[in-house]
Amino acid sequence: MTTHHKHSMTCYEGIAFLLLSVSLIVYSLVNHAEAQVEWKQSPYLFPLLIAVFLLPLSLSVIKQGAKQCPQESGKFQGKPTLVMVAATALYIASMGLLGFLVSTALFLLFIIRYLGEKRWVVTISIAILFPVVLYLLFAMLLHVMLP
Amino acid sequence: MVDVLGILSFAFDFRFVLLVFVGSVAGLFVGAIPGLSVSMATALLVSITYSWQTTDALATIMGVYVVGVFSGALSAILINIPGAPSSVVTTLDGFPLAKRGQSYQALSYAIMYSFIGTLFGFIALLLVAKPISSLALRFTPMDYFLLALFGLTTVGSLTSKQFSKGLISAALGLLFSMIGIDSVMGTARMTFGIRNLQAGINIVPALVGLFGFSEVLMSLSVSLEDGEVAKMSKTPIRLKELLRHAPLSLWYATIGVFVGALPGAGGPVAAFLAYSQAKRVVKHPSVPFGEGAVEGIVASETANNACIGGAMIPMLTLAIPGDAVTAIILSVFYVHGLRPGPMFIQTNSDMFQAILAGGFVGSFFLLLLGYLAAPRISKVLTIPKRVLLPLVTVLCVIGSFAANNRSFDVLLMFLFGILGFFMRRRSYSVAPMTLAIVLGGMMDSNFRRAVSLASSEDNKLLALFGRPITMILLLLLLITLATNSNLFNRRRKSK
């Protein structure tokens, strides 16, 4: 990530919050008008208050972004993070189809291996034992429903 | 007056003590495992203990409650994931201390001061239940609103590098808390036609995502090396050194009891208020606050455990639960045909004694299990990141599902995890957002109630802010905002 990119990111954040604030004000006013109740009873009174509160804060972030001194950004490993996000999304989606035990075992098998565990015995043992132990503990012993 | 002999008769009953112990062991694991909450465990216990004697059910639940609130600190210190919202503050100093190889020291302080806080809370419940609840009764809706707002601004100022970023995080949290059926009018708000959002954003998946899954992603994004995981060196700490903060902890415990007695506030607010007090009172901490100061752990852990006794006060005397767990305990009473209220202590003194005995016995199990089990639980740190992070992810999925048995909550956890990751990468603390999601509903209803009440008065401003308690809270809020403003900071720096 370059310094210039970081500098402009704060400004973009501020602009995003500003847009959110304005959208929320419009949303609250429009929905309040449709609800046809007094402001003191309106469900949109508090969201409007939050939006108004957010407005100067977003301006403050934009100001900070404009003034921000160039800084080096920290280390960032994008690929493992993205793979974890994608694998978790697939894991969550697959639970409905494969059930908790199978999907958890497959998720663990893939991700532990991807993150660098070289020993197959360790990977397979964890991938099988961990979901089974969780299943016995939660579903059988504590009667907690599992996904 | 409470019969002390009655409390002792429970405390020396083997069956009662055994059930408290079973609850304590369960609480230790439930609190320590990220994503599993004490409220979830107590909710499950209600169904399990349905057919039990009331005192047996209370013994088990008190064990889970007391030790579960404490053990949230274990994961907060050891892996920077608070087991419960009450332990959020403990991460601020607990984890930095653990990262420096002093996790045993951090745990020792957490155990000792959780014990002191719990004892203080239950002694307060024993002695001052009525006076405190009568003071809480005087709070108007505007007072509740201002108290919550004060809590949020304090959190914003404490946890973010920039005050405005802390407040933005809180504002976003308040927005999330608005999603769902409006409590006053009963209409869907900010659901955008999504049916699953009508029930609102549940705090459990939000908490698990913001602290659990985002931590997994943060950890992966920085490095896969295991060097960052804190190692445990069992350096003994002398009791005299450990108890050095005991006198000041009584002040934090008082804050905990008072905040606990206010319905809706609970452990997170108590811990944050005590922490902000510690920053003001302790001029020379062991290391600066936020970098591993034991004074921060002392403040947070004393206050959140003292909150347990405090939360029981309005629950028993007014039938108003102080937090989620006391709301569930209230349901235990109803299930067993008991009706808490102003006359409850007089008419059901044995139940009151059972609660007190359960609390006192549970606090001793906290001390015992804390010192015996904590060093073993810390072995989780020796698990390599490549194994630990996927296991934590699976626990996050289970934890977010188990609270309501909804697959949608798992999706929410995932989305909050990604949001939390981006926020943390950009220096927005997730703690104010968490607290805002918890307090948002209460703030909304109290604010609207206050505005409605004031609208019929001639002088609306006086009606809203004219009472002494309101004025004090408003003054505290304004001081917090002013002392964190850029103008104030610039002037202070120029001096």
Interface residues (C-beta under 8 A of the other chain):
Chain A: M9 T10 E13 F17 L24 Y27 N31 A35 V37 W39 K40 Q41 S42 P43 Y44 L45 F46 P47 L49 I50 F53 L54 L57 S58 S60 V61 Q64 G74 K75 F76 Q77 G78 P80 T81 M84 V85 T88 A89 Y91 I92 M95 G96 T104 F107 L108 I111 I112 L115 G116 E117 V122 I126 F130 P131 L134 F138 L142 H143 V144 M145 L146 P147
Chain B: L44 S47 I48 Q162 S164 K165 L167 I168 A171 L174 L175 M178 D182 V184 M185 T187 R189 M190 F213 V216 L217 L220 S221 V222 S223 L224 P384 K385 R386 V387 L389 P390 L391 T393 V394 V397 I398 F401 A402 N405 S407 V410 L411 F414 G417 I418 F421 R425 R426 M443 D444 F447 R448 V451 S452 S455 N486
